[in-house]
Amino acid sequence: MQAVCCHVDSALRQEWSVLQNQYDHYEKFAAIIKLVCIALVVSIFCFSDAHLLSIAVVLLLWLQEAMWKTFQGRIEARLLVVETLLSQPSGTEQSDAAMQFNRNWLAQRPSTLGLLIEYAKSALRPTVALHYILLLLVILTACLTLSG
């Protein structure tokens, strides 16, 4: 019994480490998506008059980041489960075994509409939305200034 508990604990620690690294990786790429968005909008404004294109780029990358953050949220949910399991005393029965990320997600997978709602919720999170809303305001202000 002791060897099984230690093996599960070790597997949970390994899973936590991998998931935490992935979670951080997703955070870095969310920042890259934001920076790419700014660069594309600035490029569009510098090299063309296609202001609607800049709005479309912002909306598209906002959606992309929302999807990215939704995936990151799934990692976060599993991290919380693993951390709870790791906080239990050794020798207690752990009903949610290690290395079950995909199986657990599949068991709780929402419908297509549910997935779209997840993406919308991610898009409206302040840490995601604020950047894109401000960028859209800058674009609209620039359009009004240039046309006036």
C-alpha positions as CSV (number, residue, x, y, z in Angstrom):
1,M,0.0,0.0,0.0
2,Q,2.8,2.4,0.9
3,A,4.5,1.9,-2.5
4,V,1.2,2.6,-4.3
5,C,0.7,5.8,-2.4
6,C,4.2,7.0,-3.1
7,H,3.9,6.1,-6.7
8,V,0.6,8.1,-7.0
9,D,2.1,11.0,-5.1
10,S,5.1,11.0,-7.4
11,A,2.9,10.9,-10.5
12,L,0.8,13.7,-9.2
13,R,3.9,15.8,-8.5
14,Q,5.1,15.1,-12.1
15,E,1.7,16.0,-13.5
16,W,1.6,19.2,-11.5
17,S,5.0,20.2,-12.8
18,V,4.1,19.6,-16.4
19,L,0.7,21.3,-16.1
20,Q,2.2,24.3,-14.3
21,N,4.8,24.7,-17.0
22,Q,2.1,24.5,-19.7
23,Y,-0.1,27.0,-17.8
24,D,2.8,29.5,-17.8
25,H,3.5,28.7,-21.5
26,Y,0.0,29.6,-22.4
27,E,0.3,32.9,-20.4
28,K,3.4,33.8,-22.4
29,F,1.7,33.1,-25.7
30,A,-1.4,35.2,-24.7
31,A,1.0,38.1,-24.3
32,I,2.5,37.4,-27.7
33,I,-1.0,37.4,-29.2
34,K,-1.5,40.9,-27.7
35,L,1.8,42.2,-29.0
36,V,1.2,40.7,-32.5
37,C,-2.2,42.5,-32.5
38,I,-0.7,45.8,-31.7
39,A,2.0,45.3,-34.3
40,L,-0.5,44.4,-37.0
41,V,-2.8,47.4,-36.2
42,V,0.2,49.8,-36.3
43,S,1.3,48.3,-39.6
44,I,-2.1,48.6,-41.1
45,F,-2.4,52.3,-40.0
46,C,1.1,53.0,-41.3
47,F,0.8,51.3,-44.7
48,S,-2.9,51.5,-45.7
49,D,-6.2,53.2,-45.1
50,A,-7.9,49.9,-44.4
51,H,-9.2,50.8,-40.9
52,L,-11.9,48.2,-41.1
53,L,-9.2,45.6,-41.6
54,S,-7.5,46.8,-38.4
55,I,-10.8,46.3,-36.5
56,A,-11.2,42.8,-38.0
57,V,-7.7,41.9,-37.0
58,V,-8.4,43.1,-33.4
59,L,-11.6,41.0,-33.2
60,L,-10.0,38.0,-34.7
61,L,-7.0,38.0,-32.4
62,W,-9.3,38.7,-29.4
63,L,-11.2,35.5,-30.3
64,Q,-7.9,33.7,-30.7
65,E,-6.8,34.7,-27.3
66,A,-10.2,33.8,-25.8
67,M,-9.8,30.3,-27.2
68,W,-6.2,30.2,-25.9
69,K,-7.3,31.3,-22.4
70,T,-10.1,28.7,-22.5
71,F,-7.6,26.0,-23.0
72,Q,-5.4,27.5,-20.3
73,G,-8.5,27.4,-18.0
74,R,-8.8,23.7,-18.5
75,I,-5.2,23.3,-17.4
76,E,-5.9,25.5,-14.4
77,A,-8.9,23.3,-13.4
78,R,-6.8,20.2,-13.5
79,L,-4.0,21.9,-11.6
80,L,-6.5,22.7,-8.8
81,V,-7.6,19.1,-8.6
82,V,-4.0,17.9,-8.5
83,E,-3.1,20.4,-5.8
84,T,-6.0,19.3,-3.7
85,L,-4.9,15.7,-4.1
86,L,-1.4,16.6,-3.2
87,S,-2.5,18.4,-0.1
88,Q,-4.2,15.3,1.3
89,P,-2.3,13.2,3.8
90,S,-0.3,10.3,2.4
91,G,-2.2,7.0,2.6
92,T,-5.7,8.6,2.0
93,E,-7.7,7.2,-0.9
94,Q,-7.2,9.5,-3.9
95,S,-10.3,9.0,-6.1
96,D,-8.9,11.2,-8.9
97,A,-5.8,9.4,-10.1
98,A,-2.8,11.1,-11.7
99,M,-2.4,11.6,-15.5
100,Q,-6.2,11.9,-16.2
101,F,-6.3,15.4,-17.8
102,N,-8.0,14.4,-21.0
103,R,-10.2,11.8,-19.5
104,N,-11.5,14.2,-16.9
105,W,-12.0,16.9,-19.5
106,L,-13.9,14.6,-21.9
107,A,-16.2,13.5,-19.0
108,Q,-17.1,17.1,-18.4
109,R,-16.9,18.3,-22.0
110,P,-19.7,20.8,-22.8
111,S,-21.8,20.8,-26.0
112,T,-20.8,22.9,-28.9
113,L,-22.9,25.8,-27.6
114,G,-21.3,25.2,-24.2
115,L,-17.8,25.5,-25.8
116,L,-18.9,28.8,-27.5
117,I,-20.1,30.1,-24.2
118,E,-16.7,29.2,-22.6
119,Y,-14.9,31.1,-25.4
120,A,-17.2,34.1,-24.8
121,K,-16.6,34.1,-21.1
122,S,-12.9,33.9,-21.7
123,A,-13.1,36.8,-24.1
124,L,-14.9,38.9,-21.5
125,R,-12.5,38.3,-18.7
126,P,-10.9,41.7,-17.8
127,T,-7.3,40.5,-18.3
128,V,-8.3,39.5,-21.9
129,A,-10.9,42.1,-22.9
130,L,-9.3,45.3,-21.6
131,H,-6.4,45.2,-24.1
132,Y,-8.7,44.7,-27.1
133,I,-11.3,47.2,-26.0
134,L,-8.6,49.9,-25.5
135,L,-7.1,49.0,-28.9
136,L,-10.5,49.3,-30.6
137,L,-11.0,52.7,-28.9
138,V,-7.6,53.8,-30.2
139,I,-8.6,52.7,-33.7
140,L,-11.9,54.4,-33.6
141,T,-10.3,57.6,-32.2
142,A,-7.7,57.5,-35.0
143,C,-10.4,57.0,-37.6
144,L,-12.4,59.9,-36.4
145,T,-9.3,62.1,-36.2
146,L,-8.1,61.2,-39.6
147,S,-11.5,61.7,-41.3
148,G,-12.2,65.0,-39.5
